[in-house]
Amino acid sequence: MKLVLIAAGNVATHLGKALKDAGHNILQVYSRSEPSAKQLAKKLRSDFTSKPSEINPKADIYLIAVSDNSIKDVVHTLANNNLESSKRKPIFIHTSGSIPINVFKKKFSHYGVVYPPYPFTKAKSASLKNIAITVEASDVETLKKLKRLCSSVAKDVVELNSEQRKTLHLAAVFANNFTNHFLVLAERILNKKNMSLDILRPLILESARRIQDSPPEMMQTGPARRGDTATLEEHLLLLKDNPRLQQLYRLISESIEETSGPRL
Ligand SMILES: NC(=O)c1ccc[n+]([C@@H]2O[C@H](COP(=O)([O-])OP(=O)(O)OC[C@H]3O[C@@H](n4cnc5c(N)ncnc54)[C@H](OP(=O)(O)O)[C@@H]3O)[C@@H](O)[C@H]2O)c1
């Protein structure tokens, strides 16, 4: 399929590369800043532009991977660019977990959402071969095409509606974004006492490995899980100079106490 990438960030970079490797034709990269469009276009050996009026009108699919806040504006810009005509009706898709499909309604004939629940960053390589991509589409024919597109780069394709996708995104924030933030906090706590996060890396890896074949609820350990109240008080004392962290520690410990399943 012929695609134009609308954006040159984390997702556009990885999806663009995977789609190209799968044999699709990336015609052009459009982004608001020319240097980033040019940089990605060079990797994908495609054209690039930062001018909406120069967006290539010959694509089968326009893949919008801008930040959530910009999607509505970008859809509006694309709709004003006559990319759809009586003869040509391409598909417009975005990649957001939380923006509903109806952002495209009344703007285009065929549209959809392709959301990969995976932490893409430009700096790290990503293998889509092991992940599931979720899809939603305006109509049956578009759904078929998007499923075929996603199957060419990912292990699985799962059909979700906008409500389900938003819930999946919320769960991903807890599973990934919050977990990573806690690792940032852990590293700061260690660094303050001249220790490195390296000492915890085996523990972090083991926690991630365990939940591959066991329910997380069963894998919970720690003072809150055991009901070690004296230890909880000691930790709160260590955080006495940081009331926000103390509050966080209390809230999470309470949540652990409330949600813990039977001990194995
Ligand atoms: N990162 C992830 O792990 C992930 C995973 C799944 C889904 N998503 C979704 O994918 C989308 C993109 O995320 P991302 O992490 O790739 O974002 P990102 O790295 O911040 O990239 C956003 C890109 O959009 C461009 N952009 C922003 N506003 C624009 C506008 N008004 N017009 C034209 N270009 C604009 C930016 O241009 P500049 O270079 O000029 O700033 C940048 O190239 C979001 O909807 C996000 O929710 C992200």
The ligand as a Tripos MOL2 file, in Angstrom:
@<TRIPOS>MOLECULE
LIG
   48    52     1     0     0
SMALL
NO_CHARGES

@<TRIPOS>ATOM
      1 N1          5.0050    6.6910   22.0150 N.am      1 LIG1
      2 C1          4.2640    5.6450   22.2360 C.2       1 LIG1
      3 O1          4.7220    4.7330   22.8840 O.2       1 LIG1
      4 C2          2.8540    5.5080   21.6630 C.ar      1 LIG1
      5 C3          2.3070    4.2260   21.6190 C.ar      1 LIG1
      6 C4          1.0510    4.0810   21.0340 C.ar      1 LIG1
      7 C5          0.3690    5.1800   20.5340 C.ar      1 LIG1
      8 N2          0.9270    6.4190   20.6260 N.ar      1 LIG1
      9 C6          0.1820    7.5570   20.0460 C.3       1 LIG1
     10 O2          0.8220    7.9250   18.8310 O.3       1 LIG1
     11 C7          0.7440    9.3510   18.6390 C.3       1 LIG1
     12 C8          2.1350    9.9290   18.4910 C.3       1 LIG1
     13 O3          2.8790    9.6540   19.6600 O.3       1 LIG1
     14 P1          4.4840    9.8210   19.6370 P.3       1 LIG1
     15 O4          4.9880    9.2700   20.9120 O.co2     1 LIG1
     16 O5          5.0260    9.3190   18.3540 O.co2     1 LIG1
     17 O6          4.5930   11.4050   19.6730 O.3       1 LIG1
     18 P2          5.8940   12.2970   19.4170 P.3       1 LIG1
     19 O7          7.1240   11.4640   19.4090 O.co2     1 LIG1
     20 O8          5.7840   13.4460   20.3530 O.co2     1 LIG1
     21 O9          5.6990   12.7950   17.9250 O.3       1 LIG1
     22 C9          4.6610   13.6420   17.5670 C.3       1 LIG1
     23 C10         4.9460   14.1250   16.1820 C.3       1 LIG1
     24 O10         3.8380   14.8990   15.7610 O.3       1 LIG1
     25 C11         4.3140   16.1060   15.2110 C.3       1 LIG1
     26 N3          3.2610   17.1090   15.4170 N.ar      1 LIG1
     27 C12         2.7040   17.4920   16.5930 C.ar      1 LIG1
     28 N4          1.7520   18.4090   16.3720 N.ar      1 LIG1
     29 C13         1.6910   18.5820   15.0220 C.ar      1 LIG1
     30 C14         0.9070   19.3900   14.1670 C.ar      1 LIG1
     31 N5         -0.0260   20.2130   14.6680 N.pl3     1 LIG1
     32 N6          1.1170   19.3040   12.8410 N.ar      1 LIG1
     33 C15         2.0380   18.4800   12.3360 C.ar      1 LIG1
     34 N7          2.8370   17.6750   13.0820 N.ar      1 LIG1
     35 C16         2.6600   17.7410   14.4140 C.ar      1 LIG1
     36 C17         5.5750   16.4140   15.9550 C.3       1 LIG1
     37 O11         6.3180   17.3230   15.2130 O.3       1 LIG1
     38 P3          7.6380   18.0410   15.7960 P.3       1 LIG1
     39 O12         8.7360   17.0750   15.4810 O.co2     1 LIG1
     40 O13         7.7030   19.3020   15.0440 O.co2     1 LIG1
     41 O14         7.4170   18.2520   17.2840 O.co2     1 LIG1
     42 C18         6.1740   15.0010   16.0180 C.3       1 LIG1
     43 O15         6.7810   14.6570   14.7970 O.3       1 LIG1
     44 C19        -0.0630    9.8910   19.8330 C.3       1 LIG1
     45 O16        -1.4120    9.9510   19.4610 O.3       1 LIG1
     46 C20         0.1400    8.8210   20.8910 C.3       1 LIG1
     47 O17        -0.9330    8.7700   21.8160 O.3       1 LIG1
     48 C21         2.1630    6.6130   21.1790 C.ar      1 LIG1
@<TRIPOS>BOND
     1     1     2 1
     2     2     3 2
     3     2     4 1
     4     4     5 ar
     5     4    48 ar
     6     5     6 ar
     7     6     7 ar
     8     7     8 ar
     9     8     9 1
    10     8    48 ar
    11     9    10 1
    12     9    46 1
    13    10    11 1
    14    11    12 1
    15    11    44 1
    16    12    13 1
    17    13    14 1
    18    14    15 2
    19    14    16 1
    20    14    17 1
    21    17    18 1
    22    18    19 2
    23    18    20 1
    24    18    21 1
    25    21    22 1
    26    22    23 1
    27    23    24 1
    28    23    42 1
    29    24    25 1
    30    25    26 1
    31    25    36 1
    32    26    27 ar
    33    26    35 ar
    34    27    28 ar
    35    28    29 ar
    36    29    30 ar
    37    29    35 ar
    38    30    31 1
    39    30    32 ar
    40    32    33 ar
    41    33    34 ar
    42    34    35 ar
    43    36    37 1
    44    36    42 1
    45    37    38 1
    46    38    39 2
    47    38    40 1
    48    38    41 1
    49    42    43 1
    50    44    45 1
    51    44    46 1
    52    46    47 1
@<TRIPOS>SUBSTRUCTURE
     1 LIG1         1 GROUP 0 **** ****
